[in-house]
Amino acid sequence: MTFKRLMTALTFVAAGVTVGNACAAVDPAIKPYVKTSGISGNLSSVGSDTLANLMTMWAEAYKREYPSVNIQIQAAGSSTAPPALTEGTATLGPMSRKMKDGELSAFEQKHGYKPTAIPVAVDALAVFVHKDNPIKGLTLQQVDAIFSATRLCGARTDAKTWGDVGVTGDLAGKAIQLFGRNSVSGTYGYFKEVALCKGDFKPNVNEQPGSASVVSS
């Protein structure tokens, strides 16, 4: 993990979506795209805010080829994608996590077939502290002790102050302020599963609607 950004605050955000060398190679059997004539209508995207910038760029590129197509993008979190796809209120459902079994089942029961998943990017998750915080890093157990009420990753004691994770000096006695994503976010679910070992978040985590708002907090 990478650590550095907000002083007595500790935040977890989706640090960025990367494409390129980290992506799977394109199947050489796939033929180059050939533009089709007479395309018009509406496309709607409901889902991940982490993928919002990519979706916007793809929409702009698509409209350059097909200006008669209206594209709407709603980026409220990954958990909003499955119900929108199931109910037909969205044609695209960008997500920063895999669909859950219940979400897949609901879609299949409604439509009679499984939704098509297309991997498009690799996402990185990071924890940040302020640049003036002297801490050099945290173990997974320390992250769990800071953010989790259940500490399923093995930490023996809670971590409420910076001194609890080894910081000395004036900052040692200061309480750690916690900021993170809300429960509709795929980032929230991934952090809960991996960093908290499927444990529960502390009630004092300040949940934010987007990664940008987490950092600005």
N, CA, C and O of each residue as an XYZ file, in Angstrom:
868
protein
N       0.832     -1.193      0.000
C       0.000      0.000      0.000
C       0.875      1.254      0.000
O       2.046      1.210      0.378
N       0.300      2.349     -0.422
C       0.997      3.620     -0.403
C       0.394      4.475      0.695
O      -0.827      4.510      0.848
N       1.216      5.155      1.450
C       0.738      5.965      2.552
C       1.345      7.356      2.471
O       2.568      7.491      2.494
N       0.528      8.385      2.377
C       0.914      9.781      2.495
C      -0.225     10.680      2.042
O      -0.590     10.626      0.868
N      -0.777     11.463      2.866
C      -1.631     12.543      2.374
C      -2.412     13.317      3.423
O      -2.236     14.502      3.139
N      -3.071     13.240      4.334
C      -3.893     14.140      5.152
C      -3.582     14.053      6.678
O      -3.891     12.984      7.205
N      -3.025     15.001      7.466
C      -2.260     14.824      8.737
C      -2.866     14.013      9.866
O      -2.398     12.896     10.084
N      -3.849     14.466     10.591
C      -4.396     13.596     11.625
C      -5.501     12.727     11.042
O      -6.148     11.963     11.759
N      -5.706     12.848      9.757
C      -6.740     12.051      9.094
C      -6.107     10.873      8.371
O      -4.962     10.936      7.922
N      -6.868      9.813      8.271
C      -6.439      8.640      7.511
C      -7.568      8.308      6.554
O      -8.719      8.170      6.971
N      -7.252      8.181      5.289
C      -8.290      7.973      4.290
C      -7.959      6.775      3.415
O      -6.794      6.466      3.167
N      -9.021      6.100      2.948
C      -8.786      5.073      1.930
C      -9.581      5.443      0.697
O     -10.770      5.752      0.776
N      -8.912      5.409     -0.441
C      -9.553      5.781     -1.697
C      -9.088      4.843     -2.799
O      -8.074      4.156     -2.677
N      -9.861      4.835     -3.881
C      -9.387      4.177     -5.094
C      -8.393      5.134     -5.717
O      -8.772      6.207     -6.188
N      -7.129      4.760     -5.725
C      -6.072      5.692     -6.098
C      -6.006      5.964     -7.589
O      -5.416      6.963     -7.999
N      -6.579      5.130     -8.391
C      -6.556      5.414     -9.813
C      -6.827      4.176    -10.640
O      -6.588      3.052    -10.200
N      -7.321      4.393    -11.829
C      -7.567      3.296    -12.755
C      -6.479      3.332    -13.807
O      -6.241      4.379    -14.409
N      -5.817      2.216    -14.041
C      -4.735      2.180    -15.005
C      -5.079      1.245    -16.144
O      -5.717      0.209    -15.952
N      -4.650      1.626    -17.321
C      -4.824      0.774    -18.489
C      -3.476      0.650    -19.175
O      -2.593      1.477    -18.949
N      -3.306     -0.338    -19.985
C      -2.045     -0.484    -20.699
C      -1.418     -1.829    -20.422
O      -2.040     -2.869    -20.636
N      -0.168     -1.811    -19.939
C       0.571     -3.052    -19.746
C      -0.076     -3.984    -18.742
O       0.090     -5.201    -18.824
N      -0.835     -3.406    -17.767
C      -1.438     -4.241    -16.734
C      -2.676     -4.976    -17.237
O      -3.149     -5.912    -16.593
N      -3.195     -4.559    -18.373
C      -4.418     -5.159    -18.894
C      -4.115     -6.455    -19.644
O      -2.994     -6.687    -20.097
N      -5.134     -7.279    -19.760
C      -4.985     -8.513    -20.525
C      -4.772     -8.174    -21.995
O      -5.306     -7.183    -22.494
N      -3.997     -8.991    -22.675
C      -3.734     -8.761    -24.092
C      -5.018     -8.931    -24.893
O      -5.848     -9.787    -24.586
N      -5.169     -8.104    -25.921
C      -6.340     -8.194    -26.787
C      -6.210     -9.433    -27.667
O      -5.155     -9.687    -28.248
N      -7.268    -10.182    -27.753
C      -7.282    -11.395    -28.577
C      -6.967    -11.018    -30.027
O      -7.704    -10.232    -30.622
N      -5.904    -11.551    -30.604
C      -5.546    -11.199    -31.986
C      -6.604    -11.621    -33.006
O      -6.597    -11.153    -34.144
N      -7.506    -12.499    -32.596
C      -8.560    -12.940    -33.512
C      -9.663    -11.891    -33.666
O     -10.480    -11.966    -34.584
N      -9.675    -10.910    -32.753
C     -10.689     -9.857    -32.836
C     -10.324     -8.901    -33.969
O      -9.226     -8.345    -33.982
N     -11.214     -8.713    -34.892
C     -10.957     -7.859    -36.043
C     -11.086     -6.384    -35.663
O     -11.836     -6.051    -34.745
N     -10.366     -5.495    -36.357
C     -10.477     -4.054    -36.102
C     -11.919     -3.587    -36.269
O     -12.657     -4.104    -37.108
N     -12.312     -2.604    -35.459
C     -13.685     -2.120    -35.503
C     -13.953     -1.382    -36.811
O     -13.123     -0.602    -37.278
N     -15.107     -1.634    -37.386
C     -15.541     -0.953    -38.602
C     -16.805     -0.168    -38.279
O     -17.786     -0.731    -37.795
N     -16.777      1.125    -38.548
C     -17.906      1.995    -38.239
C     -19.151      1.579    -39.024
O     -19.081      1.218    -40.198
N     -20.296      1.642    -38.330
C     -21.584      1.291    -38.925
C     -22.393      2.558    -39.179
O     -22.324      3.504    -38.395
N     -23.138      2.583    -40.240
C     -23.938      3.766    -40.570
C     -25.332      3.672    -39.951
O     -25.807      2.585    -39.622
N     -25.973      4.823    -39.800
C     -27.359      4.876    -39.350
C     -27.573      4.581    -37.880
O     -28.652      4.124    -37.502
N     -26.581      4.828    -37.039
C     -26.709      4.550    -35.609
C     -27.233      5.779    -34.873
O     -26.673      6.868    -35.003
N     -28.302      5.607    -34.104
C     -28.860      6.689    -33.287
C     -29.567      6.060    -32.089
O     -29.756      4.845    -32.031
N     -29.953      6.903    -31.139
C     -30.668      6.392    -29.974
C     -30.046      6.842    -28.672
O     -29.357      7.860    -28.626
N     -30.289      6.082    -27.605
C     -29.835      6.460    -26.271
C     -29.038      5.336    -25.617
O     -29.370      4.160    -25.762
N     -27.996      5.705    -24.904
C     -27.227      4.791    -24.069
C     -27.147      5.390    -22.673
O     -26.946      6.594    -22.520
N     -27.303      4.560    -21.664
C     -27.210      5.058    -20.293
C     -26.248      4.192    -19.494
O     -26.232      2.968    -19.628
N     -25.451      4.843    -18.667
C     -24.483      4.158    -17.816
C     -24.765      4.518    -16.367
O     -24.829      5.697    -16.020
N     -24.934      3.511    -15.518
C     -25.173      3.716    -14.088
C     -24.208      2.829    -13.318
O     -24.174      1.617    -13.528
N     -23.415      3.435    -12.417
C     -22.507      2.608    -11.633
C     -21.352      3.348    -11.012
O     -21.517      4.447    -10.484
N     -20.177      2.744    -11.074
C     -18.983      3.169    -10.346
C     -18.557      4.602    -10.629
O     -18.506      5.033    -11.781
N     -18.247      5.345     -9.544
C     -17.678      6.679     -9.735
C     -16.177      6.584    -10.012
O     -15.591      7.501    -10.587
N     -15.558      5.473     -9.602
C     -14.142      5.268     -9.904
C     -13.921      5.225    -11.411
O     -12.898      5.695    -11.908
N     -14.877      4.665    -12.129
C     -14.774      4.546    -13.581
C     -15.418      5.713    -14.321
O     -15.499      5.698    -15.549
N     -15.875      6.721    -13.588
C     -16.614      7.823    -14.207
C     -15.795      8.552    -15.267
O     -16.306      8.849    -16.347
N     -14.532      8.842    -14.971
C     -13.701      9.561    -15.941
C     -13.487      8.747    -17.210
O     -13.553      9.279    -18.318
N     -13.230      7.449    -17.039
C     -13.062      6.599    -18.218
C     -14.347      6.521    -19.027
O     -14.320      6.598    -20.256
N     -15.474      6.367    -18.338
C     -16.754      6.294    -19.041
C     -17.009      7.573    -19.829
O     -17.519      7.524    -20.948
N     -16.655      8.718    -19.246
C     -16.842     10.000    -19.930
C     -15.971     10.080    -21.176
O     -16.431     10.527    -22.227
N     -14.718      9.652    -21.068
C     -13.819      9.683    -22.228
C     -14.298      8.743    -23.325
O     -14.256      9.077    -24.509
N     -14.758      7.552    -22.913
C     -15.269      6.609    -23.907
C     -16.532      7.145    -24.580
O     -16.732      6.969    -25.782
N     -17.381      7.802    -23.786
C     -18.610      8.373    -24.344
C     -18.291      9.465    -25.357
O     -18.925      9.549    -26.409
N     -17.306     10.301    -25.039
C     -16.916     11.371    -25.964
C     -16.354     10.792    -27.260
O     -16.648     11.286    -28.348
N     -15.544      9.744    -27.134
C     -14.978      9.105    -28.328
C     -16.075      8.447    -29.165
O     -16.041      8.496    -30.395
N     -17.038      7.836    -28.494
C     -18.146      7.179    -29.190
C     -18.990      8.205    -29.943
O     -19.404      7.968    -31.077
N     -19.240      9.351    -29.298
C     -20.079     10.376    -29.927
C     -19.381     11.035    -31.110
O     -20.041     11.566    -32.004
N     -18.063     11.006    -31.123
C     -17.366     11.528    -32.299
C     -17.643     10.655    -33.524
O     -17.674     11.143    -34.654
N     -17.841      9.370    -33.284
C     -18.161      8.452    -34.378
C     -19.656      8.416    -34.665
O     -20.083      8.281    -35.811
N     -20.452      8.540    -33.582
C     -21.915      8.447    -33.709
C     -22.575      9.622    -32.989
O     -23.112      9.451    -31.895
N     -22.542     10.801    -33.584
C     -23.078     12.003    -32.932
C     -24.580     11.957    -32.669
O     -25.086     12.752    -31.877
N     -25.296     11.051    -33.310
C     -26.749     10.972    -33.116
C     -27.136     10.137    -31.901
O     -28.321      9.985    -31.603
N     -26.152      9.598    -31.203
C     -26.423      8.797    -30.007
C     -26.283      9.675    -28.764
O     -25.264     10.336    -28.566
N     -27.315      9.667    -27.939
C     -27.290     10.410    -26.679
C     -26.806      9.474    -25.565
O     -27.352      8.385    -25.387
N     -25.786      9.898    -24.820
C     -25.216      9.064    -23.760
C     -25.311      9.782    -22.422
O     -24.849     10.915    -22.283
N     -25.908      9.124    -21.447
C     -26.021      9.677    -20.101
C     -25.218      8.812    -19.135
O     -25.289      7.584    -19.181
N     -24.450      9.468    -18.257
C     -23.611      8.758    -17.292
C     -23.971      9.181    -15.875
O     -23.911     10.363    -15.535
N     -24.343      8.215    -15.061
C     -24.648      8.449    -13.648
C     -23.664      7.635    -12.813
O     -23.676      6.405    -12.859
N     -22.818      8.314    -12.056
C     -21.767      7.637    -11.289
C     -22.028      7.789     -9.796
O     -21.516      8.711     -9.162
N     -22.822      6.884     -9.238
C     -23.193      6.959     -7.825
C     -22.605      5.821     -6.997
O     -22.824      5.761     -5.787
N     -21.856      4.915     -7.638
C     -21.269      3.796     -6.906
C     -21.569      2.466     -7.573
O     -22.593      2.314     -8.238
N     -20.676      1.506     -7.395
C     -20.804      0.207     -8.060
C     -22.091     -0.527     -7.728
O     -22.646     -1.224     -8.577
N     -22.572     -0.378     -6.496
C     -23.773     -1.111     -6.077
C     -25.038     -0.634     -6.773
O     -26.069     -1.303     -6.715
N     -24.967      0.527     -7.436
C     -26.139      1.014     -8.168
C     -26.235      0.390     -9.560
O     -27.277      0.485    -10.210
N     -25.156     -0.250    -10.022
C     -25.149     -0.818    -11.374
C     -26.036     -2.052    -11.527
O     -26.854     -2.080    -12.446
N     -25.917     -3.081    -10.671
C     -26.718     -4.295    -10.873
C     -28.226     -4.069    -10.924
O     -28.875     -4.585    -11.834
N     -28.822     -3.308     -9.973
C     -30.272     -3.108    -10.078
C     -30.677     -2.318    -11.312
O     -31.746     -2.547    -11.877
N     -29.815     -1.377    -11.737
C     -30.129     -0.600    -12.938
C     -30.103     -1.488    -14.180
O     -30.954     -1.351    -15.058
N     -29.135     -2.393    -14.256
C     -29.076     -3.327    -15.379
C     -30.247     -4.300    -15.341
O     -30.846     -4.607    -16.372
N     -30.565     -4.780    -14.150
C     -31.656     -5.748    -13.997
C     -32.994     -5.150    -14.396
O     -33.790     -5.791    -15.081
N     -33.239     -3.917    -13.963
C     -34.525     -3.267    -14.246
C     -34.566     -2.600    -15.608
O     -35.612     -2.095    -16.017
N     -33.446     -2.589    -16.317
C     -33.432     -2.023    -17.655
C     -33.336     -0.518    -17.702
O     -33.591      0.081    -18.747
N     -32.971      0.113    -16.590
C     -32.816      1.573    -16.579
C     -31.415      1.992    -17.004
O     -31.132      3.185    -17.111
N     -30.537      1.023    -17.246
C     -29.190      1.308    -17.740
C     -28.790      0.235    -18.739
O     -29.151     -0.933    -18.592
N     -28.037      0.643    -19.760
C     -27.525     -0.315    -20.737
C     -26.093     -0.728    -20.409
O     -25.616     -1.766    -20.867
N     -25.414      0.095    -19.613
C     -24.053     -0.195    -19.174
C     -23.978     -0.050    -17.660
O     -24.584      0.858    -17.091
N     -23.239     -0.935    -17.008
C     -23.121     -0.882    -15.547
C     -21.675     -0.998    -15.102
O     -21.260     -2.072    -14.668
N     -20.881      0.085    -15.194
C     -19.482      0.028    -14.765
C     -19.366     -0.275    -13.273
O     -20.065      0.326    -12.457
N     -18.483     -1.207    -12.919
C     -18.308     -1.592    -11.518
C     -16.827     -1.762    -11.204
O     -16.054     -2.206    -12.054
N     -16.436     -1.412     -9.991
C     -15.050     -1.607     -9.555
C     -14.927     -2.858     -8.697
O     -13.946     -3.028     -7.972
N     -15.909     -3.720     -8.780
C     -15.897     -5.018     -8.096
C     -16.702     -6.008     -8.926
O     -17.401     -5.619     -9.862
N     -16.603     -7.289     -8.580
C     -17.418     -8.296     -9.240
C     -18.850     -8.231     -8.722
O     -19.086     -7.811     -7.589
N     -19.794     -8.642     -9.544
C     -21.175     -8.717     -9.090
C     -21.312     -9.834     -8.064
O     -20.684    -10.886     -8.187
N     -22.130     -9.598     -7.062
C     -22.368    -10.600     -6.026
C     -23.327    -11.667     -6.550
O     -24.035    -11.453     -7.535
N     -23.337    -12.813     -5.879
C     -24.187    -13.922     -6.322
C     -25.648    -13.511     -6.405
O     -26.344    -13.873     -7.353
N     -26.117    -12.756     -5.417
C     -27.508    -12.323     -5.412
C     -27.821    -11.384     -6.559
O     -28.917    -11.430     -7.119
N     -26.867    -10.529     -6.917
C     -27.052     -9.595     -8.027
C     -27.087    -10.344     -9.360
O     -27.896    -10.036    -10.235
N     -26.204    -11.324     -9.499
C     -26.199    -12.144    -10.717
C     -27.496    -12.930    -10.855
O     -28.068    -13.029    -11.940
N     -27.949    -13.489     -9.728
C     -29.174    -14.289     -9.733
C     -30.385    -13.442    -10.096
O     -31.242    -13.879    -10.864
N     -30.458    -12.230     -9.547
C     -31.590    -11.340     -9.830
C     -31.640    -10.983    -11.312
O     -32.715    -10.956    -11.911
N     -30.479    -10.711    -11.902
C     -30.426    -10.378    -13.324
C     -30.863    -11.569    -14.174
O     -31.656    -11.421    -15.104
N     -30.336    -12.753    -13.843
C     -30.652    -13.942    -14.634
C     -32.124    -14.321    -14.526
O     -32.727    -14.748    -15.510
N     -32.702    -14.169    -13.346
C     -34.125    -14.467    -13.175
C     -34.986    -13.513    -13.991
O     -36.039    -13.897    -14.501
N     -34.536    -12.272    -14.111
C     -35.297    -11.258    -14.841
C     -35.188    -11.443    -16.354
O     -36.173    -11.292    -17.075
N     -33.985    -11.771    -16.830
C     -33.733    -11.769    -18.269
C     -33.513    -13.151    -18.880
O     -33.574    -13.302    -20.101
N     -33.261    -14.154    -18.051
C     -33.068    -15.495    -18.579
C     -31.659    -15.803    -19.042
O     -31.415    -16.872    -19.601
N     -30.740    -14.904    -18.825
C     -29.330    -15.136    -19.177
C     -28.459    -14.327    -18.221
O     -28.942    -13.413    -17.553
N     -27.184    -14.666    -18.161
C     -26.266    -13.972    -17.264
C     -25.786    -12.659    -17.884
O     -25.689    -12.561    -19.107
N     -25.486    -11.654    -17.069
C     -24.931    -10.411    -17.609
C     -23.523    -10.652    -18.145
O     -22.806    -11.526    -17.657
N     -23.137     -9.884    -19.137
C     -21.810    -10.016    -19.735
C     -20.822     -9.095    -19.028
O     -21.027     -7.882    -18.985
N     -19.756     -9.660    -18.476
C     -18.727     -8.873    -17.788
C     -17.517     -8.712    -18.699
O     -16.999     -9.693    -19.233
N     -17.067     -7.470    -18.877
C     -15.916     -7.181    -19.730
C     -14.879     -6.412    -18.913
O     -15.093     -5.235    -18.625
N     -13.763     -7.036    -18.532
C     -12.706     -6.311    -17.801
C     -12.128     -5.197    -18.676
O     -11.783     -5.434    -19.833
N     -12.023     -3.992    -18.129
C     -11.557     -2.854    -18.926
C     -10.362     -2.128    -18.328
O      -9.713     -1.352    -19.030
N     -10.046     -2.353    -17.044
C      -8.968     -1.591    -16.416
C      -8.536     -2.267    -15.126
O      -9.210     -3.166    -14.623
N      -7.406     -1.823    -14.599
C      -6.899     -2.289    -13.312
C      -6.924     -1.114    -12.344
O      -6.432     -0.030    -12.660
N      -7.494     -1.331    -11.169
C      -7.661     -0.264    -10.185
C      -6.714     -0.480     -9.013
O      -6.455     -1.620     -8.629
N      -6.196      0.598     -8.444
C      -5.316      0.512     -7.274
C      -5.993      1.159     -6.075
O      -6.583      2.233     -6.191
N      -5.909      0.506     -4.929
C      -6.489      1.037     -3.696
C      -5.362      1.449     -2.764
O      -4.419      0.683     -2.561
N      -5.444      2.650     -2.191
C      -4.370      3.151     -1.333
C      -4.929      3.809     -0.084
O      -6.064      4.285     -0.071
N      -4.117      3.828      0.966
C      -4.436      4.543      2.197
C      -3.482      5.727      2.280
O      -2.276      5.569      2.088
N      -4.018      6.918      2.567
C      -3.213      8.134      2.573
C      -3.208      8.804      3.940
O      -4.201      8.760      4.666
N      -2.070      9.431      4.291
C      -1.996     10.326      5.440
C      -1.380     11.633      4.951
O      -0.903     11.711      3.819
N      -1.389     12.651      5.796
C      -0.837     13.953      5.444
C       0.667     13.854      5.169
O       1.358     13.023      5.758
N       1.161     14.701      4.278
C       2.575     14.683      3.908
C       3.499     14.966      5.088
O       4.660     14.557      5.067
N       3.002     15.664      6.124
C       3.839     15.983      7.284
C       3.795     14.911      8.363
O       4.504     15.007      9.364
N       2.977     13.907      8.167
C       2.926     12.805      9.134
C       4.191     11.959      8.955
O       4.478     11.527      7.838
N       4.954     11.712     10.024
C       6.228     10.999      9.885
C       6.106      9.494      9.665
O       7.114      8.831      9.421
N       4.910      8.946      9.743
C       4.761      7.497      9.610
C       5.227      7.038      8.230
O       4.944      7.690      7.225
N       5.940      5.917      8.188
C       6.506      5.414      6.935
C       5.671      4.309      6.302
O       5.799      4.035      5.109
N       4.831      3.685      7.087
C       4.022      2.606      6.554
C       3.184      1.972      7.639
O       3.369      2.254      8.823
N       2.270      1.121      7.239
C       1.387      0.411      8.166
C       1.266     -1.039      7.724
O       1.244     -1.329      6.528
N       1.189     -1.935      8.675
C       0.909     -3.331      8.349
C      -0.589     -3.482      8.118
O      -1.372     -2.607      8.491
N      -0.980     -4.580      7.510
C      -2.401     -4.840      7.304
C      -3.128     -4.924      8.642
O      -4.269     -4.476      8.759
N      -2.471     -5.494      9.651
C      -3.081     -5.589     10.978
C      -3.298     -4.207     11.583
O      -4.305     -3.981     12.254
N      -2.365     -3.277     11.354
C      -2.524     -1.916     11.868
C      -3.661     -1.188     11.159
O      -4.434     -0.469     11.792
N      -3.759     -1.375      9.846
C      -4.868     -0.770      9.101
C      -6.195     -1.293      9.636
O      -7.140     -0.527      9.825
N      -6.262     -2.582      9.877
C      -7.470     -3.199     10.428
C      -7.781     -2.644     11.811
O      -8.938     -2.355     12.115
N      -6.757     -2.492     12.657
C      -6.957     -1.965     14.005
C      -7.445     -0.525     13.978
O      -8.170     -0.096     14.876
N      -7.052      0.224     12.950
C      -7.468      1.621     12.818
C      -8.909      1.724     12.332
O      -9.696      2.492     12.886
N      -9.260      0.959     11.307
C     -10.561      1.110     10.652
C     -11.650      0.164     11.157
O     -12.836      0.459     11.009
N     -11.265     -0.968     11.749
C     -12.253     -2.004     12.048
C     -12.656     -2.070     13.513
O     -11.840     -1.873     14.413
N     -13.926     -2.349     13.725
C     -14.444     -2.547     15.082
C     -14.273     -3.988     15.531
O     -14.394     -4.282     16.720
N     -13.992     -4.892     14.598
C     -13.937     -6.324     14.922
C     -12.524     -6.906     14.905
O     -12.275     -7.938     15.529
N     -11.595     -6.256     14.196
C     -10.177     -6.651     14.150
C      -9.999     -8.143     13.815
O      -9.385     -8.884     14.583
N     -10.526     -8.566     12.691
C     -10.435     -9.967     12.285
C      -9.105    -10.308     11.614
O      -8.829    -11.477     11.344
N      -8.280     -9.292     11.343
C      -6.994     -9.545     10.690
C      -5.887     -9.905     11.678
O      -4.758    -10.179     11.270
N      -6.203     -9.907     12.977
C      -5.221    -10.373     13.949
C      -4.661     -9.350     14.904
O      -3.882     -9.712     15.787
N      -5.026     -8.072     14.768
C      -4.533     -7.057     15.704
C      -5.105     -7.319     17.099
O      -6.302     -7.568     17.249
N      -4.248     -7.263     18.110
C      -4.696     -7.562     19.468
C      -5.399     -6.379     20.129
O      -6.295     -6.568     20.951
N      -4.996     -5.167     19.772
C      -5.565     -3.981     20.409
C      -6.076     -2.994     19.373
O      -5.665     -3.020     18.213
N      -6.968     -2.131     19.806
C      -7.528     -1.089     18.958
C      -6.473     -0.010     18.707
O      -5.542      0.141     19.499
N      -6.609      0.724     17.632
C      -5.726      1.849     17.329
C      -6.577      3.096     17.165
O      -7.285      3.246     16.169
N      -6.507      3.986     18.137
C      -7.310      5.203     18.110
C      -6.468      6.455     17.910
O      -6.950      7.450     17.369
N      -5.207      6.410     18.346
C      -4.306      7.549     18.192
C      -3.117      7.147     17.334
O      -2.869      5.961     17.114
N      -2.381      8.150     16.850
C      -1.200      7.849     16.047
C      -0.134      7.145     16.865
O       0.649      6.363     16.324
N      -0.095      7.415     18.170
C       0.845      6.711     19.026
C       0.587      5.220     19.064
O       1.510      4.431     19.269
N      -0.672      4.824     18.866
C      -1.025      3.399     18.869
C      -0.402      2.636     17.701
O      -0.301      1.410     17.740
N       0.015      3.364     16.660
C       0.649      2.709     15.508
C       2.108      3.142     15.361
O       2.689      3.053     14.279
N       2.688      3.614     16.468
C       4.127      3.860     16.488
C       4.612      5.261     16.244
O       5.822      5.490     16.246
N       3.713      6.225     16.030
C       4.136      7.604     15.815
C       4.520      8.225     17.154
O       3.818      8.029     18.146
N       5.616      8.965     17.195
C       6.068      9.623     18.418
C       5.955     11.139     18.280
O       5.605     11.652     17.217
N       6.258     11.851     19.373
C       6.215     13.303     19.340
C       4.822     13.848     19.573
O       3.960     13.163     20.122
N       4.603     15.097     19.149
C       3.334     15.785     19.396
C       2.142     15.068     18.777
O       1.031     15.146     19.302
N       2.360     14.377     17.676
C       1.256     13.727     16.966
C       0.793     12.440     17.644
O      -0.303     11.948     17.378
N       1.637     11.903     18.520
C       1.350     10.593     19.112
C       0.020     10.537     19.854
O      -0.681      9.527     19.786
N      -0.336     11.597     20.554
C      -1.568     11.585     21.334
C      -2.801     12.035     20.584
O      -3.896     12.043     21.146
N      -2.647     12.409     19.331
C      -3.786     12.907     18.556
C      -4.621     11.755     18.004
O      -4.093     10.743     17.542
N      -5.929     11.938     18.064
C      -6.847     10.918     17.548
C      -6.741     10.822     16.031
O      -6.549     11.826     15.345
N      -6.869      9.611     15.521
C      -6.866      9.389     14.075
C      -8.277      9.641     13.549
O      -9.230      8.988     13.974
N      -8.404     10.580     12.634
C      -9.692     10.854     11.997
C      -9.797      9.984     10.747
O      -8.877      9.932      9.931
N     -10.916      9.313     10.615
C     -11.069      8.329      9.545
C     -12.036      8.805      8.465
O     -13.132      9.279      8.764
N     -11.621      8.674      7.222
C     -12.467      8.999      6.082
C     -12.418      7.842      5.090
O     -11.367      7.232      4.894
N     -13.541      7.543      4.474
C     -13.582      6.452      3.506
C     -14.802      6.549      2.617
O     -15.560      7.515      2.696
N     -14.993      5.552      1.771
C     -16.119      5.508      0.854
C     -17.372      4.989      1.539
O     -17.301      4.355      2.592
N     -18.522      5.265      0.928
C     -19.782      4.768      1.482
C     -20.080      3.363      0.962
O     -19.380      2.846      0.092
N     -21.120      2.765      1.504
C     -21.373      1.338      1.279
C     -21.807      0.982     -0.141
O     -21.793     -0.196     -0.497
N     -22.191      1.957     -0.961
C     -22.570      1.643     -2.347
C     -21.348      1.524     -3.249
O     -21.465      1.140     -4.413
N     -20.187      1.850     -2.715
C     -18.963      1.852     -3.507
C     -18.295      0.482     -3.540
O     -18.271     -0.232     -2.537
N     -17.756      0.125     -4.697
C     -16.977     -1.096     -4.795
C     -15.695     -1.007     -3.984
O     -15.192     -2.017     -3.492
N     -15.165      0.213     -3.845
C     -13.978      0.437     -3.021
C     -14.248      0.050     -1.577
O     -13.414     -0.576     -0.923
N     -15.425      0.428     -1.086
C     -15.839      0.098      0.288
C     -15.851     -1.416      0.485
O     -15.316     -1.926      1.470
N     -16.459     -2.122     -0.451
C     -16.572     -3.569     -0.332
C     -15.228     -4.268     -0.393
O     -14.981     -5.215      0.354
N     -14.350     -3.801     -1.289
C     -13.033     -4.420     -1.412
C     -12.199     -4.169     -0.156
O     -11.530     -5.075      0.342
N     -12.240     -2.941      0.350
C     -11.479     -2.602      1.557
C     -11.970     -3.426      2.741
O     -11.174     -3.905      3.548
N     -13.276     -3.584      2.836
C     -13.865     -4.378      3.919
C     -13.414     -5.835      3.833
O     -13.097     -6.447      4.853
N     -13.386     -6.382      2.637
C     -13.031     -7.790      2.463
C     -11.548     -8.046      2.698
O     -11.183     -9.017      3.360
N     -10.687     -7.174      2.157
C      -9.246     -7.422      2.195
C      -8.566     -6.778      3.400
O      -7.858     -7.454      4.147
N      -8.777     -5.473      3.594
C      -8.080     -4.763      4.673
C      -8.683     -5.033      6.043
O      -7.988     -4.950      7.055
N      -9.982     -5.358      6.082
C     -10.636     -5.647      7.363
C     -10.908     -7.139      7.535
O     -11.564     -7.546      8.493
N     -10.404     -7.953      6.608
C     -10.621     -9.408      6.669
C     -12.098     -9.748      6.839
O     -12.460    -10.638      7.609
N     -12.949     -9.017      6.103
C     -14.404     -9.183      6.117
C     -15.032     -8.754      7.449
O     -16.147     -9.161      7.776
N     -14.315     -7.939      8.203
C     -14.845     -7.429      9.468
C     -15.725     -6.211      9.266
O     -16.078     -5.874      8.136
N     -16.079     -5.554     10.354
C     -16.973     -4.396     10.319
C     -16.199     -3.099     10.501
O     -15.237     -3.037     11.267
N     -16.628     -2.072      9.793
C     -16.034     -0.751      9.957
C     -16.406     -0.157     11.315
O     -17.458     -0.463     11.876
N     -15.530      0.691     11.826
C     -15.866      1.455     13.021
C     -16.972      2.451     12.671
O     -17.038      2.919     11.534
N     -17.837      2.782     13.624
C     -18.929      3.711     13.332
C     -18.470      5.147     13.101
O     -19.241      5.961     12.592
N     -17.225      5.475     13.464
C     -16.757      6.849     13.315
C     -16.014      7.102     12.007
O     -15.385      8.146     11.839
N     -16.087      6.135     11.070
C     -15.517      6.385      9.745
C     -16.444      7.344      9.006
O     -17.629      7.058      8.834
N     -15.907      8.476      8.569
C     -16.698      9.466      7.837
C     -16.838      9.013      6.386
O     -15.896      9.123      5.602
N     -18.009      8.507      6.038
C     -18.234      7.971      4.697
C     -18.509      9.094      3.699
O     -19.302      9.999      3.960
N     -17.842      9.015      2.563
C     -17.960     10.026      1.521
C     -18.506      9.401      0.237
O     -18.296      8.213     -0.009
N     -19.210     10.197     -0.588
C     -19.847      9.650     -1.786
C     -18.903      9.388     -2.949
O     -19.283      8.709     -3.903
N     -17.670      9.913     -2.894
C     -16.736      9.719     -3.993
C     -15.297      9.792     -3.525
O     -15.016     10.325     -2.452
N     -14.384      9.257     -4.324
C     -12.972      9.259     -3.950
C     -12.421     10.676     -3.842
O     -11.609     10.960     -2.962
N     -12.856     11.563     -4.728
C     -12.378     12.946     -4.680
C     -12.788     13.626     -3.381
O     -12.011     14.388     -2.805
N     -14.006     13.354     -2.917
C     -14.465     13.969     -1.673
C     -13.751     13.386     -0.464
O     -13.608     14.060      0.555
N     -13.299     12.128     -0.567
C     -12.510     11.534      0.521
C     -11.191     12.278      0.662
O     -10.803     12.657      1.767
N     -10.505     12.487     -0.449
C      -9.213     13.170     -0.421
C      -9.366     14.620      0.024
O      -8.557     15.108      0.813
N     -10.391     15.317     -0.467
C     -10.584     16.723     -0.098
C     -10.985     16.888      1.356
O     -10.846     17.976      1.914
N     -11.488     15.809      1.988
C     -11.852     15.886      3.401
C     -10.611     16.059      4.270
O     -10.721     16.143      5.494
